[in-house]
Amino acid sequence: MYGLCQEAVERVSPLRRNRARQYSREIFDELVKYLNLGIKDLGGRRVVRYLWRRSCEIARHQVDLEMSDGILVPRINSISLWLVDDHVWKPVNPTKININGVVNTFFTSIAINTHRGWMRIDLEPSKEFYKLLARGFKPTSYAKIKLDRRSRRVLFHLSLEKEIEIYRPGNIKPIDVNESSVATLYEAFAAILETGLAKTTLGYSYRKKKYPEEKWIR
């Protein structure tokens, strides 16, 4: 709640400050005309400061009256709210479906708890939502709703989760291939097999000597 209130204050404060600055300039000119002040009278700093101070006070009061009456309201293009609990929102008429042997929950409308009661919103699921359900992902209670003023629509973002089994491969034996032997580990014993690869391969020593030289040149 603090984050929402702080964001609202940050959006309203610039609007209030800019409108009060605009009104203060107009009120300053009206005060000069009302008091019949000339250029010589405005030459003193005390008079100008006093008039600016009074015009700023009147302007702030005028802006507060307009905001309280609803004349001056901030323009907000988009609002995002996090729905992190089942008490805040719930699916309407959810159905159990069986996809590839996995029982999942499917719904096309939700209800959001507001200060005026539960408000129902009909959804249009995307193709990605159907694909994730087919892969075994299940919807959670962690969601986000966004009010898009420009396109005049409500965007509902739902998080999905899936239980993944850790694959632990078995029957894997480490093997180390050397020039003349192959070493492997069987249970708790190490076995070394003599191959004589350096002797049986034609030009093995020449290739072994040439490979590091080419690598160094590159």
VOGU-3710 file (C-alpha; in Angstrom, 3 decimals, decimal comma):
1> myglcqeave> 0,000/0,000/0,000  2,852/2,392/0,757  4,315/1,839/-2,687  1,012/2,659/-4,397  0,481/5,795/-2,261  4,043/6,951/-2,841  3,676/6,504/-6,596  0,404/8,453/-6,595  2,016/11,301/-4,657  4,929/11,436/-7,099
11> rvsplrrnra> 2,499/11,737/-10,008  0,244/14,395/-8,412  2,972/16,646/-6,978  4,445/17,775/-10,355  0,936/18,527/-11,664  0,093/20,595/-8,586  3,419/22,446/-8,686  3,244/23,299/-12,413  -0,338/24,507/-12,232  0,416/26,648/-9,174
21> rqysreifde> 3,402/28,198/-10,981  1,182/29,028/-13,964  -1,494/30,602/-11,772  1,047/32,584/-9,750  2,236/34,437/-12,862  -1,316/35,370/-13,834  -2,182/36,444/-10,294  0,987/38,549/-10,089  -0,035/40,513/-13,188  -3,564/40,971/-11,802
31> lvkylnlgik> -2,209/42,277/-8,485  0,008/44,782/-10,289  -2,970/46,048/-12,298  -5,279/46,091/-9,252  -2,816/48,148/-7,168  -1,948/50,439/-10,099  1,774/49,874/-9,711  4,158/51,293/-12,244  7,689/50,501/-13,298  9,120/52,711/-10,561
41> dlggrrvvry> 7,071/50,928/-7,900  8,271/47,521/-9,102  11,878/48,632/-8,882  11,987/47,802/-5,178  12,816/44,234/-4,240  10,604/44,184/-1,161  7,483/45,027/-3,150  8,201/42,418/-5,831  8,956/39,708/-3,252  5,790/40,490/-1,336
51> lwrrsceiar> 3,663/40,360/-4,496  5,252/37,057/-5,597  4,731/35,591/-2,147  1,066/36,559/-2,069  0,483/35,372/-5,636  2,050/31,960/-4,853  -0,149/31,544/-1,767  -3,290/32,424/-3,715  -2,276/30,101/-6,572  -1,685/27,129/-4,247
61> hqvdlemsdg> -5,038/27,740/-2,597  -6,733/27,891/-5,998  -5,099/24,602/-7,087  -6,186/22,885/-3,864  -9,778/23,995/-4,451  -9,722/22,672/-8,043  -8,296/19,301/-6,952  -10,829/18,935/-4,125  -13,721/19,750/-6,507  -12,409/17,320/-9,136
71> ilvprinsis> -11,689/19,996/-11,749  -7,960/19,324/-11,795  -7,108/15,618/-11,918  -3,844/13,914/-12,948  -3,795/12,008/-16,211  -2,576/8,441/-15,778  -2,002/6,356/-18,888  -1,398/2,982/-17,218  -1,740/1,415/-13,768  -0,174/-1,870/-12,650
81> lwlvddhvwk> -1,291/-3,843/-9,594  0,200/-7,030/-8,191  -2,283/-9,687/-7,063  -0,341/-11,952/-4,752  -3,070/-13,671/-2,760  -6,163/-15,785/-3,363  -8,220/-13,334/-1,279  -7,551/-10,559/-3,815  -8,548/-12,443/-6,960  -9,990/-15,827/-7,915
91> pvnptkinin> -10,885/-17,701/-11,117  -14,568/-17,868/-12,038  -16,003/-21,294/-12,891  -12,647/-23,108/-13,236  -12,739/-26,470/-14,987  -10,434/-29,465/-14,605  -8,902/-30,678/-17,831  -6,641/-33,639/-18,541  -3,793/-32,895/-20,953  -1,279/-35,644/-21,658
101> gvvntfftsi> -2,202/-37,391/-18,413  -1,759/-34,215/-16,299  -4,803/-32,736/-14,555  -4,781/-28,948/-14,904  -7,062/-25,973/-14,189  -8,501/-23,884/-17,028  -10,547/-20,671/-16,785  -11,476/-17,761/-19,062  -12,723/-15,227/-16,477  -11,568/-13,939/-13,101
111> ainthrgwmr> -13,000/-11,906/-10,226  -11,051/-9,161/-8,442  -11,913/-8,039/-4,920  -12,397/-4,252/-4,811  -13,881/-1,815/-2,278  -17,201/-2,198/-4,096  -17,155/-5,988/-4,070  -16,063/-8,649/-6,523  -15,663/-7,407/-10,102  -15,697/-9,967/-12,899
121> idlepskefy> -13,392/-9,676/-15,912  -13,609/-11,922/-18,984  -10,257/-12,939/-20,451  -9,007/-13,853/-23,903  -6,180/-16,370/-23,328  -3,268/-16,220/-25,715  -1,816/-19,143/-27,670  1,178/-19,229/-25,349  -1,159/-19,904/-22,407  -2,593/-22,987/-24,112
131> kllargfkpt> 0,896/-24,200/-25,037  2,119/-23,931/-21,444  -0,928/-25,788/-20,151  -0,262/-28,568/-22,664  3,332/-28,812/-21,397  2,162/-29,384/-17,830  2,463/-25,871/-16,360  -0,109/-25,017/-13,677  -1,418/-21,516/-12,793  -0,488/-20,035/-9,421
141> syakikldrr> -2,028/-17,333/-7,224  0,675/-14,801/-8,167  -0,665/-12,509/-10,891  -0,477/-8,941/-12,170  -3,162/-6,740/-13,694  -2,432/-3,702/-15,854  -4,921/-1,043/-16,941  -3,868/0,259/-20,347  -5,616/3,573/-20,921  -4,326/4,141/-24,442
151> srrvlfhlsl> -5,640/0,873/-25,868  -8,556/0,824/-23,362  -8,070/-2,751/-22,241  -7,093/-4,762/-19,179  -3,961/-6,940/-19,333  -3,817/-9,904/-16,962  -0,413/-11,526/-16,420  -0,514/-14,926/-14,727  2,490/-16,850/-13,448  2,697/-20,594/-14,102
161> ekeieiyrpg> 4,798/-23,261/-12,463  5,799/-26,831/-13,197  7,369/-29,560/-11,118  10,575/-30,725/-12,748  12,248/-34,004/-11,906  16,010/-33,834/-11,657  17,618/-36,154/-14,156  20,356/-38,179/-12,531  22,073/-40,353/-15,119  23,441/-43,693/-14,054
171> nikpidvnes> 26,002/-46,199/-15,327  28,430/-43,490/-16,408  32,095/-44,416/-16,323  34,852/-41,801/-16,572  37,440/-42,527/-19,261  40,826/-40,869/-19,742  42,515/-41,421/-23,114  46,284/-40,892/-23,203  48,999/-41,523/-25,775  49,552/-45,165/-24,970
181> svatlyeafa> 46,808/-46,094/-22,475  43,141/-45,716/-21,577  42,219/-45,345/-17,890  38,758/-45,909/-16,444  37,165/-46,237/-13,013  35,025/-49,246/-12,153  33,331/-49,012/-8,735  36,313/-48,311/-6,445  39,041/-49,732/-8,710  41,015/-48,025/-11,470
191> ailetglakt> 41,742/-49,996/-14,630  44,435/-49,046/-17,143  44,499/-50,567/-20,615  47,683/-50,345/-22,664  46,852/-49,353/-26,269  50,150/-48,205/-27,758  48,362/-45,479/-29,706  51,532/-43,425/-30,206  53,317/-46,365/-31,798  50,538/-47,704/-33,995
201> tlgysyrkkk> 49,416/-44,303/-35,404  51,471/-43,151/-38,362  53,078/-39,733/-37,771  51,643/-39,378/-34,271  54,721/-37,734/-32,753  55,028/-35,327/-35,700  51,371/-34,261/-35,409  51,648/-33,857/-31,651  54,635/-31,569/-32,092  53,092/-29,571/-34,917
211> ypeekwir> 49,698/-28,889/-33,283  50,995/-26,656/-30,415  53,134/-24,684/-32,884  50,137/-23,920/-35,126  48,029/-22,988/-32,107  50,752/-20,601/-30,885  51,043/-18,926/-34,296  47,293/-18,335/-34,516
//
